[in-house]
């Protein structure tokens, strides 16, 4: 199998292709790395392939903020221009002028 390169990067603001939520990428798995039980819980007709990058998101919808695990095939760039409101985003990232996020510089111990 050929290695896949992730379409999105840490700090990118993305939205789900089908469901009304968006989030900031904070980690990337090159392939599916969750439990089989989690994968099987997704209805078969919308279950993503495992051989693609999966993204950990600080996610939000109209009602709440949470952490999501989403396949690359289900993500699109979020071009809304609206900043993320998830509280952990502000703890770890700084918003750049282009709307993307960069990780805060770590402080020496």
Secondary structure, DSSP 8 states (H G I E B T S, - for coil): ------SS-TT-EEEESSSS-EEEEEEEESS--S-HHHHHTS-GGG---SSS-EEEEEEE-SS-EEEEEEEGGGEEE--S------HHHHHHEEE-TTS-EEE------
